[in-house]
Amino acid sequence: MAPKGSFENQYEDFSCDDSVNNVLNKSRNGISEKFQTQLETFKKTKLRVLFTKMESDIFYDGSVYTGSAGLALYYLMSPEKKEDPSENLLNALSYLNLDQLKGRRISFLCGDAGPLAIAAVISHKLGPKCPSTLADTKILIQKLMSLISLMNDSPDELLYGKVGYLYALLFVTKYIDEKNIIPASHIEKVINSILKSGKQFSITMKSESPLLWQWHDKIYFGAAHGMSGILYSLLQARSYIHFNELRNYIKPSIDWLLKHRYPSGNFPSSLGSASGDRLVQWCHGAPGFVPLCIAAYQTFKEEQYLKYALDCGDVIWERGLCAKGYSICHGVSGNAYAFLQLYQATKNPLHLYRACCFMEWCALERPGTELHRPDRPASLFEGVIGRLYLAEEMARPMEAKFPAMCL
């Protein structure tokens, strides 16, 4: 019997028996042609529905999380088409509306930083083919950098805060390969602000963790609003961080956080949470800890972190078919990404197989497997675009990246 909040996982686990593993190719390092064909059919069907029955909902707002910029990111990150390499970029551009940016939020997912960062990368990639309606790359980057004026009034977390801004800066530096496209001093200023508030709040709370952050008066642990997302993002930016900060502040904070694991292997949503061992989804629970533990393993070279990540994977396999539905934020698609991250770290086909099973669950849409219809059914993080994003990435599992978080 599956715990409340998820369906019982009736998939057979990984085996070398081809009758079980027909979703993987013979080399066990990619998906099978049969499964790829199924996913292509799924994508065509969902795109047709998206652009007919759901088109108005795409433009709910201009954000990456719930709005049209999520579709822009999907097209930007999709493989180039051989017949016209610029087609996806121009499609992406058509879902950005930079004139409606309000200058109120700093983050990639829910603020101005996401659309501006995406636009800057599109402008750079299009080069001379860039429409005159889109500003020059450097102008867009200047607008992105100017958002730092919002930093002191922003929270620290990923969805709305400084960590979401840090991701936008790192995103631009990754996809625009020009030296000092964003000065290191600018990125370091954001990192130092995140670390400073973490240190100050830890002292205020007399915490054993040298870094501690809060959001809406709670010390959240999950990836979306909490410490696992913040610490993971700092590890992604570790080339900008002094080793002493990594060793004396970030590592012991990770160790403190991991001590709060439930006996089941899952994690609370927040410090002292009264909701119990209930949520297994990217925003709250074990799935959001997988990238943190893998990054800690890669940074500090200690096997214990990889063991934590693998244990999280087992929790997700057992309890990760969320009753809430198929979304990236709090559903099965987001949980599938944890398996892809484990596959990338270990090359063990078990994890790729598990990701395929969760992808299939999202594609088949069996009756009764989405008990909570998403508020924004056309969006990247709550709706169908998230499933399309995952389906696109299943064809290249070693390159898959959780959108707006992993680089």
Contacts in CASP RR format, 6 or more apart in sequence:
PFRMAT RR
TARGET T0000
AUTHOR 0000-0000-0000
METHOD contacts of the structure
MODEL  1
MAPKGSFENQYEDFSCDDSVNNVLNKSRNGISEKFQTQLETFKKTKLRVL
FTKMESDIFYDGSVYTGSAGLALYYLMSPEKKEDPSENLLNALSYLNLDQ
LKGRRISFLCGDAGPLAIAAVISHKLGPKCPSTLADTKILIQKLMSLISL
MNDSPDELLYGKVGYLYALLFVTKYIDEKNIIPASHIEKVINSILKSGKQ
FSITMKSESPLLWQWHDKIYFGAAHGMSGILYSLLQARSYIHFNELRNYI
KPSIDWLLKHRYPSGNFPSSLGSASGDRLVQWCHGAPGFVPLCIAAYQTF
KEEQYLKYALDCGDVIWERGLCAKGYSICHGVSGNAYAFLQLYQATKNPL
HLYRACCFMEWCALERPGTELHRPDRPASLFEGVIGRLYLAEEMARPMEA
KFPAMCL
1 8 0 8 1.000
2 8 0 8 1.000
2 9 0 8 1.000
2 318 0 8 1.000
2 319 0 8 1.000
2 321 0 8 1.000
3 277 0 8 1.000
3 278 0 8 1.000
3 319 0 8 1.000
4 278 0 8 1.000
5 278 0 8 1.000
5 322 0 8 1.000
5 323 0 8 1.000
5 324 0 8 1.000
6 280 0 8 1.000
6 319 0 8 1.000
6 320 0 8 1.000
6 321 0 8 1.000
6 322 0 8 1.000
6 323 0 8 1.000
7 321 0 8 1.000
7 322 0 8 1.000
7 323 0 8 1.000
7 369 0 8 1.000
8 321 0 8 1.000
9 317 0 8 1.000
9 318 0 8 1.000
9 319 0 8 1.000
9 320 0 8 1.000
9 321 0 8 1.000
11 357 0 8 1.000
12 20 0 8 1.000
13 317 0 8 1.000
13 350 0 8 1.000
13 353 0 8 1.000
13 354 0 8 1.000
14 20 0 8 1.000
14 21 0 8 1.000
14 349 0 8 1.000
14 350 0 8 1.000
14 353 0 8 1.000
14 354 0 8 1.000
15 21 0 8 1.000
21 28 0 8 1.000
21 349 0 8 1.000
21 353 0 8 1.000
22 32 0 8 1.000
22 34 0 8 1.000
22 35 0 8 1.000
23 31 0 8 1.000
23 32 0 8 1.000
23 34 0 8 1.000
23 35 0 8 1.000
23 353 0 8 1.000
23 356 0 8 1.000
23 357 0 8 1.000
23 360 0 8 1.000
24 30 0 8 1.000
24 31 0 8 1.000
24 32 0 8 1.000
24 35 0 8 1.000
24 349 0 8 1.000
24 352 0 8 1.000
24 353 0 8 1.000
24 356 0 8 1.000
25 31 0 8 1.000
25 32 0 8 1.000
25 33 0 8 1.000
28 349 0 8 1.000
28 352 0 8 1.000
29 347 0 8 1.000
29 349 0 8 1.000
29 352 0 8 1.000
30 352 0 8 1.000
30 397 0 8 1.000
31 39 0 8 1.000
31 352 0 8 1.000
31 356 0 8 1.000
31 394 0 8 1.000
31 395 0 8 1.000
31 397 0 8 1.000
35 356 0 8 1.000
35 360 0 8 1.000
35 394 0 8 1.000
36 394 0 8 1.000
36 395 0 8 1.000
38 360 0 8 1.000
38 363 0 8 1.000
39 359 0 8 1.000
39 363 0 8 1.000
39 391 0 8 1.000
39 394 0 8 1.000
39 395 0 8 1.000
42 363 0 8 1.000
42 387 0 8 1.000
42 391 0 8 1.000
43 388 0 8 1.000
43 391 0 8 1.000
43 392 0 8 1.000
46 384 0 8 1.000
46 387 0 8 1.000
46 388 0 8 1.000
47 388 0 8 1.000
49 384 0 8 1.000
50 58 0 8 1.000
50 378 0 8 1.000
50 384 0 8 1.000
50 385 0 8 1.000
50 388 0 8 1.000
54 377 0 8 1.000
54 378 0 8 1.000
54 384 0 8 1.000
55 378 0 8 1.000
57 376 0 8 1.000
57 377 0 8 1.000
57 378 0 8 1.000
57 379 0 8 1.000
58 67 0 8 1.000
58 68 0 8 1.000
58 71 0 8 1.000
58 95 0 8 1.000
58 378 0 8 1.000
59 67 0 8 1.000
59 68 0 8 1.000
60 66 0 8 1.000
60 67 0 8 1.000
60 68 0 8 1.000
60 376 0 8 1.000
60 378 0 8 1.000
60 379 0 8 1.000
61 67 0 8 1.000
61 68 0 8 1.000
62 68 0 8 1.000
62 69 0 8 1.000
62 96 0 8 1.000
62 97 0 8 1.000
62 100 0 8 1.000
62 115 0 8 1.000
63 69 0 8 1.000
63 70 0 8 1.000
63 109 0 8 1.000
63 110 0 8 1.000
63 111 0 8 1.000
63 114 0 8 1.000
63 115 0 8 1.000
64 70 0 8 1.000
64 72 0 8 1.000
64 73 0 8 1.000
64 108 0 8 1.000
64 109 0 8 1.000
64 110 0 8 1.000
64 111 0 8 1.000
64 114 0 8 1.000
64 115 0 8 1.000
64 118 0 8 1.000
64 380 0 8 1.000
64 381 0 8 1.000
64 403 0 8 1.000
64 404 0 8 1.000
65 109 0 8 1.000
65 110 0 8 1.000
65 159 0 8 1.000
65 329 0 8 1.000
65 379 0 8 1.000
65 380 0 8 1.000
65 381 0 8 1.000
65 382 0 8 1.000
65 404 0 8 1.000
66 110 0 8 1.000
66 375 0 8 1.000
66 376 0 8 1.000
66 379 0 8 1.000
66 380 0 8 1.000
66 381 0 8 1.000
66 382 0 8 1.000
67 376 0 8 1.000
67 378 0 8 1.000
67 379 0 8 1.000
67 380 0 8 1.000
68 95 0 8 1.000
68 96 0 8 1.000
68 97 0 8 1.000
69 95 0 8 1.000
69 96 0 8 1.000
69 114 0 8 1.000
69 115 0 8 1.000
69 118 0 8 1.000
70 95 0 8 1.000
70 379 0 8 1.000
70 380 0 8 1.000
70 385 0 8 1.000
70 403 0 8 1.000
71 92 0 8 1.000
71 95 0 8 1.000
71 380 0 8 1.000
71 385 0 8 1.000
72 92 0 8 1.000
72 93 0 8 1.000
72 94 0 8 1.000
72 95 0 8 1.000
72 96 0 8 1.000
72 115 0 8 1.000
72 118 0 8 1.000
72 122 0 8 1.000
73 92 0 8 1.000
73 118 0 8 1.000
73 380 0 8 1.000
73 389 0 8 1.000
73 403 0 8 1.000
73 404 0 8 1.000
74 92 0 8 1.000
74 380 0 8 1.000
74 385 0 8 1.000
74 386 0 8 1.000
74 388 0 8 1.000
74 389 0 8 1.000
74 392 0 8 1.000
75 88 0 8 1.000
75 89 0 8 1.000
75 91 0 8 1.000
75 92 0 8 1.000
75 95 0 8 1.000
76 88 0 8 1.000
76 89 0 8 1.000
76 92 0 8 1.000
76 118 0 8 1.000
76 121 0 8 1.000
76 122 0 8 1.000
77 389 0 8 1.000
77 392 0 8 1.000
77 401 0 8 1.000
77 403 0 8 1.000
78 88 0 8 1.000
78 392 0 8 1.000
79 88 0 8 1.000
79 392 0 8 1.000
79 396 0 8 1.000
80 88 0 8 1.000
81 87 0 8 1.000
81 88 0 8 1.000
86 125 0 8 1.000
86 126 0 8 1.000
86 129 0 8 1.000
89 122 0 8 1.000
89 125 0 8 1.000
89 126 0 8 1.000
90 126 0 8 1.000
90 131 0 8 1.000
92 118 0 8 1.000
92 122 0 8 1.000
93 119 0 8 1.000
93 122 0 8 1.000
93 126 0 8 1.000
93 131 0 8 1.000
93 134 0 8 1.000
96 115 0 8 1.000
96 118 0 8 1.000
96 119 0 8 1.000
96 122 0 8 1.000
97 115 0 8 1.000
98 115 0 8 1.000
98 116 0 8 1.000
98 119 0 8 1.000
98 135 0 8 1.000
101 111 0 8 1.000
101 112 0 8 1.000
101 115 0 8 1.000
101 116 0 8 1.000
102 112 0 8 1.000
103 111 0 8 1.000
103 112 0 8 1.000
103 147 0 8 1.000
103 150 0 8 1.000
104 111 0 8 1.000
104 112 0 8 1.000
104 150 0 8 1.000
105 111 0 8 1.000
105 112 0 8 1.000
105 150 0 8 1.000
105 154 0 8 1.000
105 160 0 8 1.000
105 161 0 8 1.000
106 112 0 8 1.000
106 113 0 8 1.000
106 147 0 8 1.000
106 148 0 8 1.000
106 150 0 8 1.000
106 151 0 8 1.000
106 154 0 8 1.000
106 160 0 8 1.000
106 161 0 8 1.000
106 162 0 8 1.000
106 164 0 8 1.000
106 165 0 8 1.000
107 113 0 8 1.000
107 114 0 8 1.000
107 154 0 8 1.000
107 158 0 8 1.000
107 159 0 8 1.000
107 160 0 8 1.000
107 161 0 8 1.000
107 162 0 8 1.000
107 163 0 8 1.000
107 164 0 8 1.000
107 165 0 8 1.000
107 167 0 8 1.000
107 168 0 8 1.000
108 114 0 8 1.000
108 117 0 8 1.000
108 164 0 8 1.000
108 165 0 8 1.000
108 167 0 8 1.000
108 168 0 8 1.000
108 171 0 8 1.000
108 404 0 8 1.000
109 158 0 8 1.000
109 159 0 8 1.000
109 160 0 8 1.000
109 164 0 8 1.000
109 381 0 8 1.000
109 404 0 8 1.000
110 159 0 8 1.000
110 160 0 8 1.000
111 160 0 8 1.000
112 143 0 8 1.000
112 147 0 8 1.000
113 144 0 8 1.000
113 147 0 8 1.000
113 164 0 8 1.000
113 165 0 8 1.000
113 167 0 8 1.000
113 168 0 8 1.000
113 169 0 8 1.000
114 168 0 8 1.000
114 171 0 8 1.000
114 404 0 8 1.000
116 140 0 8 1.000
116 143 0 8 1.000
116 144 0 8 1.000
116 147 0 8 1.000
116 168 0 8 1.000
117 144 0 8 1.000
117 168 0 8 1.000
117 169 0 8 1.000
117 171 0 8 1.000
117 172 0 8 1.000
119 134 0 8 1.000
119 135 0 8 1.000
119 140 0 8 1.000
120 137 0 8 1.000
120 140 0 8 1.000
120 141 0 8 1.000
120 144 0 8 1.000
120 172 0 8 1.000
120 176 0 8 1.000
121 171 0 8 1.000
121 172 0 8 1.000
121 175 0 8 1.000
121 176 0 8 1.000
122 130 0 8 1.000
122 134 0 8 1.000
123 130 0 8 1.000
123 134 0 8 1.000
123 135 0 8 1.000
123 136 0 8 1.000
123 137 0 8 1.000
123 140 0 8 1.000
124 137 0 8 1.000
124 175 0 8 1.000
124 176 0 8 1.000
125 175 0 8 1.000
126 134 0 8 1.000
134 140 0 8 1.000
135 143 0 8 1.000
137 176 0 8 1.000
141 172 0 8 1.000
141 181 0 8 1.000
141 182 0 8 1.000
144 168 0 8 1.000
144 169 0 8 1.000
144 172 0 8 1.000
144 182 0 8 1.000
145 182 0 8 1.000
145 186 0 8 1.000
147 165 0 8 1.000
148 165 0 8 1.000
148 186 0 8 1.000
148 189 0 8 1.000
148 190 0 8 1.000
151 162 0 8 1.000
151 165 0 8 1.000
151 190 0 8 1.000
151 193 0 8 1.000
152 193 0 8 1.000
154 160 0 8 1.000
154 161 0 8 1.000
154 162 0 8 1.000
154 165 0 8 1.000
155 161 0 8 1.000
155 162 0 8 1.000
155 215 0 8 1.000
156 162 0 8 1.000
156 163 0 8 1.000
156 194 0 8 1.000
156 197 0 8 1.000
156 198 0 8 1.000
156 213 0 8 1.000
156 215 0 8 1.000
156 230 0 8 1.000
157 163 0 8 1.000
157 164 0 8 1.000
157 213 0 8 1.000
157 215 0 8 1.000
157 220 0 8 1.000
157 224 0 8 1.000
157 225 0 8 1.000
157 226 0 8 1.000
157 229 0 8 1.000
157 230 0 8 1.000
158 164 0 8 1.000
158 167 0 8 1.000
158 223 0 8 1.000
158 224 0 8 1.000
158 225 0 8 1.000
158 226 0 8 1.000
158 229 0 8 1.000
158 230 0 8 1.000
158 233 0 8 1.000
158 405 0 8 1.000
159 224 0 8 1.000
159 225 0 8 1.000
162 190 0 8 1.000
162 193 0 8 1.000
162 194 0 8 1.000
163 194 0 8 1.000
163 229 0 8 1.000
163 230 0 8 1.000
163 233 0 8 1.000
163 234 0 8 1.000
164 233 0 8 1.000
164 404 0 8 1.000
165 190 0 8 1.000
166 187 0 8 1.000
166 190 0 8 1.000
166 191 0 8 1.000
166 194 0 8 1.000
166 233 0 8 1.000
166 237 0 8 1.000
167 233 0 8 1.000
167 236 0 8 1.000
167 404 0 8 1.000
167 405 0 8 1.000
167 407 0 8 1.000
169 182 0 8 1.000
169 186 0 8 1.000
169 187 0 8 1.000
169 190 0 8 1.000
170 187 0 8 1.000
170 236 0 8 1.000
170 237 0 8 1.000
170 407 0 8 1.000
171 407 0 8 1.000
172 181 0 8 1.000
172 182 0 8 1.000
173 181 0 8 1.000
173 182 0 8 1.000
173 187 0 8 1.000
174 407 0 8 1.000
184 240 0 8 1.000
187 237 0 8 1.000
187 240 0 8 1.000
188 240 0 8 1.000
191 234 0 8 1.000
191 237 0 8 1.000
191 240 0 8 1.000
191 241 0 8 1.000
194 213 0 8 1.000
194 230 0 8 1.000
194 234 0 8 1.000
195 211 0 8 1.000
195 234 0 8 1.000
195 245 0 8 1.000
195 249 0 8 1.000
197 213 0 8 1.000
198 211 0 8 1.000
198 212 0 8 1.000
198 213 0 8 1.000
199 210 0 8 1.000
199 211 0 8 1.000
199 249 0 8 1.000
201 207 0 8 1.000
201 212 0 8 1.000
201 213 0 8 1.000
201 214 0 8 1.000
202 209 0 8 1.000
202 210 0 8 1.000
202 211 0 8 1.000
202 212 0 8 1.000
205 212 0 8 1.000
205 219 0 8 1.000
207 256 0 8 1.000
208 256 0 8 1.000
209 252 0 8 1.000
209 253 0 8 1.000
209 256 0 8 1.000
209 257 0 8 1.000
210 248 0 8 1.000
210 249 0 8 1.000
210 252 0 8 1.000
210 253 0 8 1.000
211 227 0 8 1.000
211 231 0 8 1.000
211 249 0 8 1.000
211 250 0 8 1.000
211 253 0 8 1.000
212 219 0 8 1.000
212 227 0 8 1.000
212 253 0 8 1.000
213 219 0 8 1.000
213 226 0 8 1.000
213 227 0 8 1.000
213 230 0 8 1.000
214 220 0 8 1.000
215 225 0 8 1.000
215 226 0 8 1.000
216 225 0 8 1.000
218 270 0 8 1.000
218 271 0 8 1.000
219 226 0 8 1.000
219 227 0 8 1.000
219 270 0 8 1.000
219 271 0 8 1.000
220 226 0 8 1.000
220 227 0 8 1.000
220 269 0 8 1.000
220 270 0 8 1.000
220 284 0 8 1.000
221 227 0 8 1.000
221 228 0 8 1.000
221 257 0 8 1.000
221 260 0 8 1.000
221 267 0 8 1.000
221 268 0 8 1.000
221 269 0 8 1.000
221 270 0 8 1.000
221 271 0 8 1.000
221 284 0 8 1.000
221 285 0 8 1.000
222 228 0 8 1.000
222 229 0 8 1.000
222 267 0 8 1.000
222 269 0 8 1.000
222 283 0 8 1.000
222 284 0 8 1.000
222 285 0 8 1.000
222 288 0 8 1.000
222 289 0 8 1.000
223 229 0 8 1.000
223 232 0 8 1.000
223 282 0 8 1.000
223 283 0 8 1.000
223 287 0 8 1.000
223 288 0 8 1.000
223 289 0 8 1.000
223 291 0 8 1.000
223 292 0 8 1.000
223 405 0 8 1.000
224 282 0 8 1.000
224 283 0 8 1.000
224 284 0 8 1.000
224 329 0 8 1.000
225 283 0 8 1.000
227 253 0 8 1.000
227 257 0 8 1.000
228 257 0 8 1.000
228 267 0 8 1.000
228 288 0 8 1.000
228 289 0 8 1.000
228 292 0 8 1.000
229 288 0 8 1.000
229 291 0 8 1.000
229 292 0 8 1.000
229 405 0 8 1.000
231 250 0 8 1.000
231 253 0 8 1.000
231 254 0 8 1.000
231 257 0 8 1.000
231 292 0 8 1.000
232 288 0 8 1.000
232 291 0 8 1.000
232 292 0 8 1.000
232 295 0 8 1.000
232 405 0 8 1.000
233 405 0 8 1.000
234 241 0 8 1.000
234 250 0 8 1.000
235 250 0 8 1.000
235 292 0 8 1.000
235 295 0 8 1.000
235 296 0 8 1.000
235 299 0 8 1.000
236 295 0 8 1.000
236 406 0 8 1.000
236 407 0 8 1.000
238 246 0 8 1.000
238 299 0 8 1.000
241 250 0 8 1.000
246 299 0 8 1.000
251 296 0 8 1.000
251 300 0 8 1.000
254 292 0 8 1.000
254 296 0 8 1.000
254 305 0 8 1.000
258 289 0 8 1.000
258 293 0 8 1.000
258 308 0 8 1.000
260 267 0 8 1.000
260 268 0 8 1.000
260 271 0 8 1.000
261 267 0 8 1.000
261 308 0 8 1.000
262 268 0 8 1.000
262 276 0 8 1.000
262 277 0 8 1.000
264 277 0 8 1.000
264 315 0 8 1.000
265 286 0 8 1.000
265 311 0 8 1.000
265 312 0 8 1.000
265 314 0 8 1.000
265 315 0 8 1.000
266 277 0 8 1.000
266 279 0 8 1.000
266 280 0 8 1.000
266 285 0 8 1.000
266 286 0 8 1.000
266 312 0 8 1.000
266 315 0 8 1.000
266 319 0 8 1.000
267 285 0 8 1.000
267 286 0 8 1.000
267 289 0 8 1.000
268 275 0 8 1.000
268 276 0 8 1.000
268 277 0 8 1.000
268 285 0 8 1.000
269 275 0 8 1.000
269 279 0 8 1.000
269 284 0 8 1.000
269 285 0 8 1.000
279 285 0 8 1.000
279 330 0 8 1.000
280 286 0 8 1.000
280 287 0 8 1.000
280 315 0 8 1.000
280 316 0 8 1.000
280 319 0 8 1.000
280 320 0 8 1.000
280 322 0 8 1.000
280 335 0 8 1.000
281 287 0 8 1.000
281 320 0 8 1.000
281 322 0 8 1.000
281 324 0 8 1.000
281 329 0 8 1.000
281 330 0 8 1.000
281 331 0 8 1.000
281 334 0 8 1.000
281 335 0 8 1.000
282 288 0 8 1.000
282 328 0 8 1.000
282 329 0 8 1.000
282 330 0 8 1.000
282 331 0 8 1.000
282 334 0 8 1.000
282 335 0 8 1.000
282 337 0 8 1.000
282 338 0 8 1.000
282 402 0 8 1.000
283 329 0 8 1.000
283 330 0 8 1.000
284 330 0 8 1.000
286 312 0 8 1.000
286 313 0 8 1.000
286 315 0 8 1.000
286 316 0 8 1.000
286 338 0 8 1.000
287 312 0 8 1.000
287 316 0 8 1.000
287 320 0 8 1.000
287 334 0 8 1.000
287 335 0 8 1.000
287 337 0 8 1.000
287 338 0 8 1.000
288 312 0 8 1.000
288 338 0 8 1.000
289 308 0 8 1.000
289 309 0 8 1.000
289 312 0 8 1.000
290 309 0 8 1.000
290 312 0 8 1.000
290 313 0 8 1.000
290 316 0 8 1.000
290 338 0 8 1.000
290 341 0 8 1.000
290 342 0 8 1.000
291 338 0 8 1.000
291 341 0 8 1.000
291 402 0 8 1.000
291 405 0 8 1.000
291 406 0 8 1.000
293 305 0 8 1.000
293 306 0 8 1.000
293 308 0 8 1.000
293 309 0 8 1.000
293 312 0 8 1.000
294 305 0 8 1.000
294 306 0 8 1.000
294 309 0 8 1.000
294 341 0 8 1.000
294 342 0 8 1.000
294 345 0 8 1.000
296 302 0 8 1.000
296 305 0 8 1.000
297 303 0 8 1.000
297 305 0 8 1.000
297 306 0 8 1.000
297 309 0 8 1.000
297 345 0 8 1.000
298 345 0 8 1.000
306 345 0 8 1.000
306 346 0 8 1.000
309 341 0 8 1.000
309 342 0 8 1.000
309 345 0 8 1.000
310 342 0 8 1.000
310 346 0 8 1.000
312 338 0 8 1.000
313 338 0 8 1.000
313 339 0 8 1.000
313 342 0 8 1.000
313 351 0 8 1.000
313 354 0 8 1.000
316 335 0 8 1.000
316 338 0 8 1.000
316 339 0 8 1.000
316 354 0 8 1.000
317 339 0 8 1.000
317 354 0 8 1.000
320 331 0 8 1.000
320 332 0 8 1.000
320 335 0 8 1.000
320 358 0 8 1.000
321 332 0 8 1.000
321 335 0 8 1.000
321 358 0 8 1.000
321 361 0 8 1.000
321 369 0 8 1.000
322 330 0 8 1.000
322 331 0 8 1.000
322 332 0 8 1.000
322 335 0 8 1.000
323 371 0 8 1.000
323 372 0 8 1.000
324 330 0 8 1.000
324 331 0 8 1.000
324 370 0 8 1.000
324 371 0 8 1.000
324 372 0 8 1.000
325 331 0 8 1.000
325 332 0 8 1.000
325 369 0 8 1.000
325 370 0 8 1.000
325 371 0 8 1.000
325 372 0 8 1.000
325 374 0 8 1.000
326 332 0 8 1.000
326 333 0 8 1.000
326 361 0 8 1.000
326 362 0 8 1.000
326 365 0 8 1.000
326 370 0 8 1.000
326 383 0 8 1.000
326 387 0 8 1.000
327 333 0 8 1.000
327 334 0 8 1.000
327 374 0 8 1.000
327 381 0 8 1.000
327 382 0 8 1.000
327 383 0 8 1.000
327 386 0 8 1.000
328 334 0 8 1.000
328 337 0 8 1.000
328 380 0 8 1.000
328 381 0 8 1.000
328 382 0 8 1.000
328 383 0 8 1.000
328 386 0 8 1.000
328 389 0 8 1.000
328 390 0 8 1.000
328 402 0 8 1.000
328 403 0 8 1.000
329 381 0 8 1.000
329 382 0 8 1.000
332 358 0 8 1.000
332 361 0 8 1.000
332 362 0 8 1.000
333 358 0 8 1.000
333 359 0 8 1.000
333 362 0 8 1.000
333 386 0 8 1.000
333 387 0 8 1.000
333 389 0 8 1.000
333 390 0 8 1.000
334 390 0 8 1.000
334 402 0 8 1.000
335 358 0 8 1.000
336 354 0 8 1.000
336 355 0 8 1.000
336 358 0 8 1.000
336 359 0 8 1.000
336 362 0 8 1.000
336 390 0 8 1.000
337 355 0 8 1.000
337 390 0 8 1.000
337 400 0 8 1.000
337 402 0 8 1.000
339 351 0 8 1.000
339 352 0 8 1.000
339 354 0 8 1.000
339 355 0 8 1.000
339 358 0 8 1.000
340 351 0 8 1.000
340 352 0 8 1.000
340 355 0 8 1.000
340 393 0 8 1.000
340 397 0 8 1.000
340 400 0 8 1.000
341 402 0 8 1.000
341 406 0 8 1.000
342 348 0 8 1.000
342 351 0 8 1.000
343 349 0 8 1.000
343 351 0 8 1.000
343 352 0 8 1.000
343 355 0 8 1.000
343 397 0 8 1.000
343 398 0 8 1.000
344 397 0 8 1.000
344 398 0 8 1.000
344 400 0 8 1.000
352 397 0 8 1.000
355 394 0 8 1.000
355 397 0 8 1.000
356 394 0 8 1.000
359 390 0 8 1.000
359 391 0 8 1.000
359 394 0 8 1.000
361 369 0 8 1.000
362 387 0 8 1.000
362 390 0 8 1.000
363 387 0 8 1.000
363 391 0 8 1.000
374 382 0 8 1.000
374 383 0 8 1.000
375 382 0 8 1.000
376 382 0 8 1.000
376 383 0 8 1.000
377 383 0 8 1.000
377 384 0 8 1.000
378 384 0 8 1.000
378 385 0 8 1.000
379 385 0 8 1.000
379 386 0 8 1.000
380 386 0 8 1.000
380 389 0 8 1.000
380 403 0 8 1.000
380 404 0 8 1.000
381 403 0 8 1.000
381 404 0 8 1.000
386 403 0 8 1.000
389 403 0 8 1.000
393 399 0 8 1.000
393 400 0 8 1.000
393 401 0 8 1.000
394 400 0 8 1.000
401 407 0 8 1.000
END
